[in-house]
Amino acid sequence: MTHPAVDRGVRVALVALTTCAVSAACARRNSADLEAERARVASADSARSARAERSRSSATQAVDFTDEERKRFTRVEQMIQARFTGVTVTQQGSGYSIQIRGTSSFGSSNEPLVIIDGATRALADLRGIEPRDVQRIEIVKDAAASYYGVRGANGVIVITTRRAR
């Protein structure tokens, strides 16, 4: 003869084991579904990036400078002025002003976001970079600059130096 408390305990244990077994089976199936979904998304992303590479707009311009090209310039601002369309570089006293998206409205800045070797800098920091150290300059404007958020609204100048590589 079995005791009712033991019988009830066995039933509870069986229900718990069954629940665990079903949960484990569902988790395995869900992880397989998740892996399949990840593979599907990865292939869609690679197709999208390949399509984006083929249809690159003028919103992003990039120039990799050779040693010969670097020797021609004395300032980074001159490199930008010589190689990029739609960018206005003006000299103001001892410094330079760079406009990527036209003139500013009353009371607002039109200074582009400057990123040097992955760090956000001020436009004035371009004076501290030697043209011979510049490996690549990328100008990002229009909708492509939205990647950088509100600070990229006036365009973005991304500079990679030889030290960063």
Buried (B, 14 or more C-beta within 10 A) or exposed (E): EEEEEEEEEEEEEEEEEEEEEEEEEEEEEEEEEEEEEEEEEEEEEEEEEEEEEEEEEEBBBBBEBEEEBBEEBEBBBBBBBEBBEBBBBEEEEEEBBBBBBEEEEEEEEBBBBBBBBEEEBEBEBBEEBEBEBBBBBBBBBBEBBEEBEEBBBBBBBBBBBBEEE
